[in-house]
Amino acid sequence: MTLDEVVRGARIRILDIPDQQARAQAIRFGISVGSEVVCIEKIFAGPIVLSRSKQEIAIGRQLAKRIQVELI
């Protein structure tokens, strides 16, 4: 499943970011393979807001479509 498919409130683990450019963008947001985050908001046709260690991060849909995740 990809990050753009998760539902609000889901706790997820990042499994893979296959695209090197997408991986670099995610690392800038503090997200890497193995990170555990919570989807706190999914804005219609907009970004997905994640929470990690008291930090909220908005990830654009195009980047979210390239990030592989699993529910935990």
Buried (B, 14 or more C-beta within 10 A) or exposed (E): EEBBEBEEEBEBBBEEBEEEEBBEBBEEBEBEBEBEBBBBBBEEEEBBBBBBEEEEBEBEBEBBEBBBBEEE
